[in-house]
Amino acid sequence: MPSPVRLTLLALLITLPCSAADWPRFRGPNGTGVVEGRVPTQFDLKTDVAWKAKLPGVGNGSPIVVGDKVFLQAASDDGSGRMIVCLSAKDGSEVWTYTAAGKAAKTHAKNSLASGTPCSDGERVYAAFWDGAAITLHATDTSGKKAWAVPVGPFKSQHGAGHSPVVVNGVVVFNYDQDGGAELLGFDAKTGERKWAVKREPHRACYSTPFVRADGGKTELVVATTTTIDGYDPATGKANWSHPVAWDNPAKKLRTIAQPVWAGGQVVMTTGDGDGSRYMLAVRPDGSTAAKTWELKKNIPYVPGPLVSGDHLYWVGDDGKAGCANIKTGEVKWSAEQVLTTAVSASPILVGDTILAFAETGKAVAFDASPKGPGDGKKSDLGEPVFATPAAADGKLFVRGGTHLFCIRKKGV
């Protein structure tokens, strides 16, 4: 029998216009990181690389896959340009490149000038470009023709930008969160017209991407940052419920980078800081409010997002240590299992009952999504640095390395 999580995912896919085989946004369908179908979780570069495409410029943003095309963002090596790059999913050949002006700017050492991930509704591709001073939301059709470009506003953060838009029922949603200012914005997907704007309580720039919750036929947008976790009507921006995040030390509020997930009727978010501080919080929405159900404060991730499988939550920390907890209670089943020996920035993905995770070095591990433990793990190596979360579609795994996009597929599959 399919699990409640799988059924919820299938219900969400029915409401979205892209094919179930697509990977149309950051972390795939609804940002779950869950792969529908099978893709390789262990690979050999000599036998399992269907193609490898040299990428222009630099970027840490993830690829998305829509139909027979792969889209990703890049910045020119000198910082003077920003791009949406479209490649053929069949052979990696360049289909088109959309460009806009930019300039060099300071970022965190693990960030880039193109760390956002585009999204698509099957008709257009939407991407947030940071030109070094301000953010502009761009839209093209799937042939690369410009549909619209709308200024979002100036952007300030000690780490640079790295936000990813999502598109929900004809509305492109952007979590415009920065140092000292925060808004949630909704734009008409066809025209770029701003439909609504909601002020949020700011702190330090947060980068977490919203996701959609479908409950009782109602579609709700869920946003989690340092200050609050909230549910909104994506058509109007009207708040349905809100939960202020309470910090033991108000002077030490942590930043959200990883996308929150929907797990067993709860929103689960992770937060952290460069000094090693960590915090995971689960809240259950109920009417106009939400109540905290559990929390964890150690051996959890900051940048990589968690995964849900059955009744359990799984994660790989920034230090390569994995863990598992019960969704309903937060009871830790196992933690601090060293599945990777070097730093991790990319979020893991779930393929059946297997979790695939990449270290920043390009080394990969596939381990069991089991409350009994991760097992021995199966190792692979891309041979290039990996900071971007992989994409998966149509039996293929798409991994962005330091200079190439790899398409990995087992022969005969």
N, C-alpha and C positions, 0 to 999 in steps of 0.2 A: 504493500500500500504506500502511495506517495506520502512523504512527510508534510506536515502543515506548512513548513517553510517552502517546500517545492510547490505546493498548491498555491500559496500566496504569490510566488514568483510567476507562475503560469497565468494567474489572474491579471497580474500587472502587465504581462506581455500582451495579453489580449487587448488591453486599453491603449497600447502604444503602436504607432503605425509602422515601425521598422519590423523586419522579419525576425522571427525567433532565432534565426541563425546569425543575426548581426550582433555586433559589439558596439553599440552606437554612442557610448559616452564613457567617461572615466569609470573604470572598474566594471564595465559591461552593463547588461540589462539591469536597470534601476540601481546601479552601483553596488551590486551584491558581491561581485567577484566570483560568482558561481557560473561555471561553464555548462551549457546545455549540450549534451552529447560528449564525445570523446575527443581529446587532443593529446599529443604526446606529453608525458610528464618526465620522461627521461629520454635523452637524445645523444646522438653521436654526430659531430659536425661533418664527418666524412660521408655519412650515409643518409642523414635525416634532414639536411637543409635543402628544402625545395628551391629556394633562391635567397640571395643576399644582395640587398640594394644599398649602394653608397648614398648617404644622405647629405643634403646641402647644409652648411652651417652647423649650428649646435642647438641643443635643446634637451630637456629632461621630461617633456610632456609625453604622455602615453599615446600610442596609436589607437584609432577606432576603425571598425570595419563595417561597411554598409554595402551589401550586395557584392559586386565584384571589385570594389575599390577600398583602399586603405588611406586614411587621412591622418596627418599629424602636423604639429606646429614646429617651426624652426626659426632661428635668428641667424643672420649672417655672421661670419666670424668676427668682423669688425664692429658688430652691433648696429650697423646703419640700416638694416632691413629686418622685417618680420614676414613670415611666410606660412601659408597653409599649403602643404605638399600632398598631392594625390598620386598614389601609386596603384598599379594593377595588382589585385590580390592574387592573380593567376601566375604572374611571372616577375613582379617587382619593377616593371618598367614604369618610367614617369609618365603620368597621364596629363597632368597640368600642375602649375604652381601659381598661387595667388600671392601677390606681394604688397607690402605697405611699408612706409618709412618708419625708421626708429633711430635710436642713438644708444651709445654705450652707457651703462649705468652700473652702480655698485649692487652686488647681490651677495647673499650668503655663499660660502665656498661650495656648498652642495646644491645651490640653486643655479638657474641660468636665466637668460633673457627670454626663453620660450619654454617655461615649465608647465604651462596650462595644457589641458587636453580639450580638443574640440568636441562638439556633440552634433548629432544629426537626427532629423525626423524622417529621413528618406527622401525629402525634397530639397532641403538645403543643409549646408554645413555652417555651424556657428562657432566662432572662436573669439576669445578675448586677447587682444594684443596690448601689451604694456610697452610704450615707446621709450621708456626710461623716465618719463615724467607723469604720464597720464594713461588711462586705460580706455580703449575704444573697442566696442563690440562690432565684429564684422560678420557678414553673412554672404555666402555664395551659393549658387545652385550647384548641383552635383557635377556640372560640366566645367566649373571654375569661374563662371560669369558672376560678377559682383551683383548681389541683390540689394544690400544696403550696408552702411557703416554708421554707427551712432556713438558719439562720445559719451562715456560713462562719467569720467571726471578725473581729477588729479589723484595720484596714488602715492602714499608715503608708508614705508616700512623699512626697518633696518635690514631685512632679509630679501627685499625685492618682491616681485609679484609671482604668482603661481596659481591663480584661480581658474576654475573650470566651470563654464556655464552648463545648464541642463535645459532641455526643452520638454514641456509638459502641456499636452492638449492645446497646441498652438501658441504657447507662451514661452519665451526664452527667459529663464530665471538666472540672475547673477547675484551671488552673495558678495556684495561690494563692501568688504571688511578690511580696515586698515588701521594703522596706529592713530588713535584719537577720533575715528569716525567709522560708522557702520550703517549700511542700508541694505535692504533686500529689494531688488529691482525686477520688474516684469516688463518684457517687451513683446510686442506683436511679432510673431515669427515671420509673417509675410512682409511686413512693411518696416519693422524696426521701431515703430511708434511706441513710446513709453506708455504702458497701460496703467502701471501703479508703482508706488515707491513706499516702502515701510522703513521708518527709522528704527534702528536697533541700538542697544547700549554697547558702546565700544570699549575696547581695552587695547591690547596689542593686536596687530594684524593676525587674523585667523584665516585659514585656507581650506577648511573642510567644505566639501561639496554637498548640496542638499540631495535628498532622495524623496521618493514618492511612497506614501502609505495608502493602500486601498483597503478601506474598512467599511463593510456594509453598503457597498456601492458608492461611497464617497471617496474622492481622490484628494489627498492632503499632502502638502509639501512640508517636509520636516527639515529644520535647520538647527544646527548645534554649534555654538561657539563658547568662548570663555565665560560669557555672562549669562546666557540663557539657552534653553532648548525649547523650541516653539513649533507649533503646527499651524500652517497657513492654507487658506483657499488659494490655489494657484491661479484661478481666474481673476481674483480681485485683490489678493494680498491681505485679505481680512484674517486677523489672528483667531484661531479656534481655541488654542490653549497655550499656556506658557509655564515654564518651570525655571525659576531663577537658580543658577548654580551656586550653592553655598560652599565657600572655601574656609577651611580651618584657619588659614592665615590670609586675610584679605589683601595683605601686601605681597602675597606670593600666589597670584592667580596664574594658572598654566594656560598654554596656548593650544588651540585645536588645529591640527593639520590633517589628520586622518579623517576620512568620511565616517560618520556614524552609521549604524546598521539597525535594522528592525529584527528583533529577536524575541520570539515568544510573547508578543504583545507589549514589548518594551522597546524603547530607544536606548541603544548603548553607544556611548561616546568615549573616546580616549583623548587624553590631553598630556602635555609634557613640557619640558624645558631642556635647554642644552646642558644644564647642570646635572641632569640625570633624574630630576623629579618626574614622577608619573602619577596619573590618576585616571581610573576608569569608572564611569557612572552609568547606572541603568535607571530609567524612569518609566513609569507606566501612565500614559495619558488616560484621563477620566473626566469627560465633560470639558470644562474650561480650564482645568488644572492638570497637573501630573505629579505623581508622588515618587520619591526615590525608593527603589526596591533593594538595591545593593550597590556596593562600591568596592574597588580594589585599589591598592596604593603602591604595589611593587611588582616587578617582573612582568610588566606589560609594555606595549609599544607606544611610541610617540608619533612617528611619521607613518609607518605601515599600518594599513587598516585591518580590522579583524574580519573573520569569516564565521558564518553560521552554518552548521550541519546538524540536522536533527535537533536534539535537545541540548546541544552544546555550542559554545563559542570557542573559536580557535584563533591563535595569533602567533606572529613571529615578531619579536622585538627588534629594535634598532641595533641591538648587540648580537643578533642571530639566535637568541634564546626563545624557544617556543613554549606555549602554554595552552591550557584547556580549562574551561569552567562551565558549570551548569548554567544554562540560560536563566532559569527561573530564580535561582537562589544566589548565584555568584560563587557557589562552592568551587574552589579550585581542585580539579581532578589531578592535574600535574602541571608543573611550571619549571622554568629555568632549564629546559632541555636544550642543549647546545646543538641545534640542527645545522647551523652555519657558523663558521669561525671568524668571519669578518663582518663589518658593518652592513646594515640593510636599510635601504630607502624605499624600494619598490614594495607595493602591497602584494601579498600572496594571492593566488587564485585557487579555487576548489574545483577539481575534476573528479566527479563521482565521489569516492571515499578517499581521495588522495589530495593533499595540499602541495602545491608547487611554489617554491619561494626562491628568489634570486638575491644574492649578495651584491654589494656595489662592485665587487671584483669581477662579476660575471659568472661566478660559480653558483650552481643551482642544486637544490635538494628537493626530492619528492618524498613525503612522509605521510603516515597514516592519519586520517582525521578520525581518531578513536579516543574515547575517554580513558582507554586502558594505557595509552601512551603512543608516542610517535613512531615506534618501531625503529628499524635500523636506518632507514632512509636510503634513497638511490641518488647517486651523485651525477651531475653533468657539468659542463663548463662551456659558456658561450664564447670565451676568448676575448671579450670586450667588456668594459665597465657597463653596469646596468643600474640606472637610477629610476627608470620608468616602469610602471606596472605593465605587465604583458597584456595582450589582447588575444582572444580565441574565437574562432568562427569557422564553420564548415570543415571541422576536423583539422584545422591548422592553428598553430601557435605562432603569434607575431610578437617578437621581442626587439625592443629598441636598444641597441648597443651604443657605444660611444661614437661610432662613425657609420654604422650600418643598421638597417632594419633586416632582421632575419625572419624568414618564414620556415617553420619547422613542421614537417609532416612525415609520418611513417610511410614507407613504400607499401603500396597495396591497400592503403586506407583511403 
